[in-house]
Amino acid sequence: RYLLEQDFPGMRIGPEPTTDSFIAVMYGETEGNVPGNALVVDPKKPFRKLSRFGNAFLNRFMCSQLPNEVLKSISIIDSPGILSGEKQRISRGYDFCQVLQWFAERVDRIILLFDAHKLDISDEFSEAIKSFRGQDDKIRVVLNKADQVDTQQLMRVYGALMWSLGKVIDTPEVLRVYISSFWAHPLRNTDNRRLFEAEAQDLFKDIQSLPQKAAVRKLNDLIKRARLAKVHAYIISYLKKEMPSVFGKENKKKELINKLPEIYIQLQREHHISAGDFPEVKKMQEQLENCDFTKFHSLKPKLIETVDNMLANKIASLMNLIRQEESNMPTEMVHGGAFDGTMAGPFGHGYGEGAKEGADEEEWVVAKDKPAYDEIFYTLSPINGKISGISAKKEMVTSKLPNSVLGKIWKLADCDGDGMLDDEEFALAKHLIKIKLDGYELPGTLPSHLVPPSHRKPFQTAE
């Protein structure tokens, strides 16, 4: 709702899990709903494979279409609210985690939403997060309603959230957590306004880059699937080879299922496969229970060779084609809704701050602090109104900034490139040091509004 800045059909927002359906929010010329059963038979939509989850799921699945600018670039799958307490013991009637896994394998980004007041990860939420295993690079975490607590509480909330996530997600890397307040109401606590703006901007940039990276992501998924299919072929052919031709088939099947972890280790060594490419043992054992091993296919080395050739050669040429196509096409970004407001006029992130301060003012922004800088300048014994690099260095290193940063500041401040600084250039150098010490980035080239007045080229007036 916050991203689209518009209500969509079927939307219900509330403090409890009010959404009881999976809603695919997509672009459409006219506003309306398409129910799940009709949706999975529509050849123009990518949901046909969801029919295997049955009617219980399809009755809880719908597509919400509306003519919104944001949805021209991205589609959003809104999942049902997570159940907790007694409610999670009542079955949904379909395999919730399996459905989540199906979507997780096909989407570009997974966003986990946490509320600053409700950090507990219920059993169902824990299972839901575990179903995203193998898709860790797609997951981002949003700590919403962060304006409802003060700075001290927010630090504790953030720490508690990271601890809770660490218990559920078994990776040494820390997930990226965006702390902000994603709704269009006044902030209750404005102490962290700058932090919220920076975090929201980072999340918007992440989402806006998705259409551009979609082709590479699909190629990445293709490579992942090819490698998994290869491993699957090795497992299935090994089980087929070990089966007796006549008697004791059932006993041998049970023995092989129990020995599956050892079979994995043997295949790893034999074919030099990473342990991470193998399917989960428990899951594989459950699925093998219902299979007839004698009907499995034997290994076809030529097919394996074809897959290896594709991964080694054809994927590289495909990658080059994608890069060429991207360079020839205009950069595709998400527009509309909340994304447009983030860059509008003086309310764009960082506007009027750091190096951008004074950009729309008549007077040189450094002038207000110049008297204080001049006092330091004249203690450095200027000759003919200029100080040498050695004298400037003595003063500049007192900022304790590293030489690499001070070197960049010198380059920006020495406008005429004579290796010396006049009073205006020195004042500019001090202003740039202040910008860096305040935590802002230095500009790559000196913006026109920071150029000292005596170094500005006079405008030629047309006669």
ABEGO torsion letter per residue (X at the ends): XAAAGBBBBGBBBBABBABABBBBBBBBABBEBBBAAAAAABAABAAAAAAAAEAAAAAABBBBBBBBAAAAABBBBBBBBBBBEAAAABBAGBBAAAAAAAAAAABABBBBBBBAABABBBAAAAAAAAAABGAAAABBBBBBGAAABBAAAAAAAAAAAAAAAAAABBBABBBBBBBBBBBABBBABAAAAAAAAAAAAAAAAAAAAAAAAAAAAAAAAAAAAAAAAAAAAAAAAAAAAABBAABGAAAAAAAAAAAAAAAAAAAAAAAGBBAAABBBAAAAAAAAAABBAAABBBBBAAAAAAAAAAAAAAAAAAAAAAAAAAAABBBBBBBEEAAAAAABEAABBGBGBEAABGAABABBAAAAAAAAAAAAAAAAGBBGGBBBAAAAAAAAAAAGBBAAAAAAAAAAABAAGAGBBBAAAAAAAAAAAAAAAAGBBBBABBBAAABBAAABBBBBBBX
